[in-house]
Amino acid sequence: DTFCPMGPWIVTRDELVDDDISVKCWVNNELRQSSNSKDLIFDVPTLIETISAGITLYPGDIIATGTPAGVGLGFKPPRFLKAGDTVRLEVGGVGVLENKLVSEV
């Protein structure tokens, strides 16, 4: 119930200029992830086509595409999120979402 925060808004396809969408994530002001939708293994139209072959997609549905390099487990030693950390996510053409952790993850 406390994971995968989204919001405060999402945009529709017609609001995005192109398929070149930057995604950046900071933990306590340290840039941990920086990627782009063009780096996906499968492009967005292919994801939609593949998913909709098995289930019906409706307006408002969200497709989670995975995560770029830079997650805590990938560091040596691992650097997991902890209470007090602030996570800031910026998605080009969409906006910024910032959350402060209040309990151990």
Secondary structure, 3 states (H helix, E strand, C coil): CCCCCCCCCCCCHHHCCCCCCEEEEEECCEEEEEEEHHHCCCCHHHHHHHHHHHCCCCCCCCCCCCCCCCCHHHCCCCCCCCCCCEEEEEECCCEEEEEECCCCC
